Amino acid sequence: MSKRLYLMRHGETLFNKLGRIQGACDSPLTDDGIRQAKMAKQYYKDNNIIFSRCVTSTQERASDTLELIIENEYCDRVKGIKEWNFGLYEGAMEYLNPPHKPTEESYGDFFLDYGGESVDQVEKRMTETLRNIMENLEGDNALIVSHGGAMYSFYLKWRNEQLERPKFNNCCILVYDFDKNNSSFELIKSIDVMNKYKEE
């Protein structure tokens, strides 16, 4: 029987609002980010989704998002689902990011030369960490709060070609089924809580 992973991005932060690159560095949630987290909480409540385990990245923006959803319930903080490290580009304006070539879907190894991570490094640590969480899950559902770049890297490995590409907005939710027999993930749907729970 498959387990279900709800992989969610944190709410809007100050750096998101200012258009700054935010990977290993951190900034607080904005008022809109807090509102987004509360909307995600309402989505789970409206759909009677109960989590056996809740896990967040160790970064403040993700931890604060999860705490707004589960309030006083226990959660784990795990480094393996932190955001992509962009090296010397951390904190710079987003327009300084290199443009994607038409044939490429990510920045690839670009940030390695600047002290950051490659897309493959991010995907491997995300997959390893999420597999470990799901293989040891006692129950049916896990809520994981992570980051846009890290979630996108994971998505490139475990995408579902029959579904439209998610938009990875703040507090978007990617829902995966996890097959414990072969340790694989299948993307079932994505949910944009800021668009009245629109499923894509």
Kinemage of the C-alpha trace (Angstrom):
@kinemage 1
@onewidth
@group {chain A} dominant
@subgroup {mainchain}
@vectorlist {calphas} color= white
{ca met a 1} P 0.000 0.000 0.000
{ca ser a 2} L 1.347 3.423 -0.935
{ca lys a 3} L 1.998 6.274 1.470
{ca arg a 4} L 1.207 9.856 0.567
{ca leu a 5} L 3.687 12.738 0.649
{ca tyr a 6} L 2.469 16.335 0.770
{ca leu a 7} L 5.532 18.337 -0.272
{ca met a 8} L 4.895 22.026 0.294
{ca arg a 9} L 6.808 25.243 -0.313
{ca his a 10} L 7.125 27.839 2.438
{ca gly a 11} L 5.122 31.072 2.453
{ca glu a 12} L 6.287 34.317 0.864
{ca thr a 13} L 9.362 35.866 2.481
{ca leu a 14} L 10.914 39.309 2.529
{ca phe a 15} L 13.522 38.254 -0.046
{ca asn a 16} L 10.800 36.785 -2.290
{ca lys a 17} L 9.058 40.146 -2.165
{ca leu a 18} L 12.262 42.085 -2.839
{ca gly a 19} L 13.247 39.814 -5.734
{ca arg a 20} L 16.438 38.561 -4.098
{ca ile a 21} L 18.013 35.129 -4.543
{ca gln a 22} L 17.345 33.080 -1.438
{ca gly a 23} L 18.868 29.664 -0.999
{ca ala a 24} L 21.119 28.978 1.974
{ca cys a 25} L 20.402 32.470 3.293
{ca asp a 26} L 17.100 33.218 5.002
{ca ser a 27} L 14.534 35.951 5.549
{ca pro a 28} L 11.280 36.134 7.521
{ca leu a 29} L 7.784 35.467 6.261
{ca thr a 30} L 5.817 38.499 5.106
{ca asp a 31} L 2.223 39.149 6.142
{ca asp a 32} L 1.194 37.549 2.841
{ca gly a 33} L 3.402 34.549 3.622
{ca ile a 34} L 1.663 34.099 6.960
{ca arg a 35} L -1.716 34.347 5.237
{ca gln a 36} L -0.657 31.732 2.658
{ca ala a 37} L 0.368 29.298 5.391
{ca lys a 38} L -2.998 29.755 7.093
{ca met a 39} L -4.759 29.090 3.779
{ca ala a 40} L -2.787 25.858 3.421
{ca lys a 41} L -3.843 24.901 6.942
{ca gln a 42} L -7.468 25.499 5.951
{ca tyr a 43} L -7.034 23.331 2.852
{ca tyr a 44} L -5.848 20.388 4.943
{ca lys a 45} L -8.684 20.931 7.414
{ca asp a 46} L -11.358 21.216 4.709
{ca asn a 47} L -10.156 17.981 3.118
{ca asn a 48} L -9.801 16.073 6.405
{ca ile a 49} L -6.122 15.358 5.786
{ca ile a 50} L -4.421 14.052 8.926
{ca phe a 51} L -0.638 13.778 9.048
{ca ser a 52} L 1.260 10.996 10.777
{ca arg a 53} L 4.474 12.985 10.596
{ca cys a 54} L 5.352 16.626 9.915
{ca val a 55} L 8.852 17.630 8.837
{ca thr a 56} L 10.374 20.969 7.918
{ca ser a 57} L 13.649 22.214 6.553
{ca thr a 58} L 15.884 23.682 9.249
{ca gln a 59} L 15.554 27.107 7.630
{ca glu a 60} L 13.399 29.666 9.440
{ca arg a 61} L 11.007 30.412 6.585
{ca ala a 62} L 10.026 26.759 6.263
{ca ser a 63} L 9.888 26.131 10.015
{ca asp a 64} L 7.675 29.173 10.573
{ca thr a 65} L 5.356 28.062 7.769
{ca leu a 66} L 4.910 24.594 9.251
{ca glu a 67} L 4.381 25.962 12.758
{ca leu a 68} L 1.504 28.098 11.465
{ca ile a 69} L -0.120 24.967 10.047
{ca ile a 70} L 0.319 22.521 12.918
{ca glu a 71} L 0.508 25.066 15.774
{ca asn a 72} L 1.629 23.212 18.910
{ca glu a 73} L 2.039 19.762 17.387
{ca tyr a 74} L 5.474 18.131 17.209
{ca cys a 75} L 7.571 18.355 14.048
{ca asp a 76} L 11.045 17.309 12.952
{ca arg a 77} L 13.614 19.663 11.430
{ca val a 78} L 15.809 18.077 8.750
{ca lys a 79} L 18.754 19.559 6.836
{ca gly a 80} L 18.383 17.333 3.771
{ca ile a 81} L 15.357 19.268 2.496
{ca lys a 82} L 16.953 22.721 2.734
{ca glu a 83} L 16.909 25.060 -0.249
{ca trp a 84} L 19.432 24.868 -3.084
{ca asn a 85} L 22.671 26.620 -2.108
{ca phe a 86} L 23.384 29.306 -4.706
{ca gly a 87} L 26.869 30.161 -3.441
{ca leu a 88} L 28.066 33.704 -4.129
{ca tyr a 89} L 24.702 34.503 -5.711
{ca glu a 90} L 23.003 34.337 -2.310
{ca gly a 91} L 21.179 37.583 -1.556
{ca ala a 92} L 21.781 39.020 -5.042
{ca met a 93} L 18.934 40.342 -7.165
{ca glu a 94} L 17.080 37.618 -9.069
{ca tyr a 95} L 17.710 39.256 -12.446
{ca leu a 96} L 21.373 38.271 -12.040
{ca asn a 97} L 20.449 34.579 -12.329
{ca pro a 98} L 21.743 33.075 -15.587
{ca pro a 99} L 19.073 32.627 -18.271
{ca his a 100} L 17.978 29.083 -19.064
{ca lys a 101} L 18.937 27.852 -22.503
{ca pro a 102} L 15.924 26.679 -24.556
{ca thr a 103} L 17.121 23.076 -24.291
{ca glu a 104} L 17.705 23.165 -20.517
{ca glu a 105} L 15.271 22.827 -17.628
{ca ser a 106} L 17.514 23.976 -14.797
{ca tyr a 107} L 20.726 25.791 -13.924
{ca gly a 108} L 22.590 22.467 -13.975
{ca asp a 109} L 26.109 22.832 -12.565
{ca phe a 110} L 26.222 26.640 -12.910
{ca phe a 111} L 26.385 27.464 -9.193
{ca leu a 112} L 29.189 24.957 -8.464
{ca asp a 113} L 31.763 27.456 -9.719
{ca tyr a 114} L 30.442 29.982 -7.190
{ca gly a 115} L 30.478 27.746 -4.117
{ca gly a 116} L 26.927 26.458 -4.509
{ca glu a 117} L 25.248 23.180 -5.443
{ca ser a 118} L 24.336 21.527 -8.734
{ca val a 119} L 20.787 20.483 -9.561
{ca asp a 120} L 21.853 16.819 -9.305
{ca gln a 121} L 23.292 17.322 -5.823
{ca val a 122} L 20.068 18.928 -4.636
{ca glu a 123} L 17.902 16.209 -6.193
{ca lys a 124} L 19.969 13.403 -4.671
{ca arg a 125} L 19.828 14.774 -1.129
{ca met a 126} L 16.112 15.523 -1.489
{ca thr a 127} L 15.367 12.016 -2.768
{ca glu a 128} L 17.515 10.355 -0.106
{ca thr a 129} L 15.939 12.379 2.710
{ca leu a 130} L 12.349 11.999 1.514
{ca arg a 131} L 12.795 8.269 0.921
{ca asn a 132} L 14.070 7.859 4.459
{ca ile a 133} L 11.099 9.770 5.846
{ca met a 134} L 8.532 7.828 3.822
{ca glu a 135} L 10.093 4.395 4.383
{ca asn a 136} L 9.892 4.943 8.137
{ca leu a 137} L 6.481 6.610 8.160
{ca glu a 138} L 4.073 5.050 10.636
{ca gly a 139} L 0.753 6.014 9.115
{ca asp a 140} L -0.528 7.175 5.752
{ca asn a 141} L 0.377 10.850 5.210
{ca ala a 142} L 3.456 13.016 5.712
{ca leu a 143} L 3.640 16.811 5.440
{ca ile a 144} L 7.038 18.141 4.399
{ca val a 145} L 7.728 21.882 4.138
{ca ser a 146} L 10.664 22.672 1.864
{ca his a 147} L 11.674 25.220 -0.780
{ca gly a 148} L 10.988 26.075 -4.415
{ca gly a 149} L 14.370 25.243 -5.921
{ca ala a 150} L 14.768 22.048 -3.915
{ca met a 151} L 11.224 20.948 -4.772
{ca tyr a 152} L 11.815 21.684 -8.457
{ca ser a 153} L 15.013 19.607 -8.478
{ca phe a 154} L 13.088 16.723 -6.904
{ca tyr a 155} L 10.258 17.217 -9.397
{ca leu a 156} L 12.651 16.867 -12.360
{ca lys a 157} L 13.505 13.365 -11.111
{ca trp a 158} L 9.955 12.296 -10.234
{ca arg a 159} L 7.733 14.237 -12.613
{ca asn a 160} L 4.536 12.859 -14.092
{ca glu a 161} L 4.502 13.566 -17.829
{ca gln a 162} L 0.703 13.314 -17.898
{ca leu a 163} L 0.342 16.321 -15.584
{ca glu a 164} L 1.032 19.969 -16.320
{ca arg a 165} L 4.190 21.378 -14.802
{ca pro a 166} L 3.465 22.897 -11.364
{ca lys a 167} L 4.014 26.629 -10.869
{ca phe a 168} L 5.900 26.286 -7.550
{ca asn a 169} L 4.238 29.346 -6.041
{ca asn a 170} L 4.599 30.059 -2.331
{ca cys a 171} L 2.745 27.420 -0.275
{ca cys a 172} L 2.062 25.295 -3.356
{ca ile a 173} L 1.601 21.618 -2.509
{ca leu a 174} L 2.900 18.729 -4.610
{ca val a 175} L 1.197 15.457 -3.713
{ca tyr a 176} L 3.164 12.259 -4.330
{ca asp a 177} L 2.321 8.617 -3.735
{ca phe a 178} L 5.290 6.675 -2.361
{ca asp a 179} L 5.636 2.997 -3.247
{ca lys a 180} L 7.597 1.356 -0.453
{ca asn a 181} L 8.238 -1.785 -2.523
{ca asn a 182} L 10.505 0.045 -4.978
{ca ser a 183} L 11.118 3.304 -3.060
{ca ser a 184} L 9.628 5.378 -5.868
{ca phe a 185} L 7.521 8.529 -5.954
{ca glu a 186} L 4.629 9.290 -8.293
{ca leu a 187} L 3.302 12.835 -8.610
{ca ile a 188} L -0.487 12.709 -8.265
{ca lys a 189} L -1.396 16.395 -8.375
{ca ser a 190} L -0.292 19.895 -7.435
{ca ile a 191} L -2.386 22.333 -5.439
{ca asp a 192} L -2.215 26.123 -5.562
{ca val a 193} L -3.731 27.257 -2.268
{ca met a 194} L -3.601 30.890 -3.381
{ca asn a 195} L -5.975 30.154 -6.249
{ca lys a 196} L -8.883 28.794 -4.215
{ca tyr a 197} L -7.297 25.349 -3.858
{ca lys a 198} L -6.941 24.988 -7.613
{ca glu a 199} L -5.605 21.556 -8.533
{ca glu a 200} L -3.330 21.219 -11.540
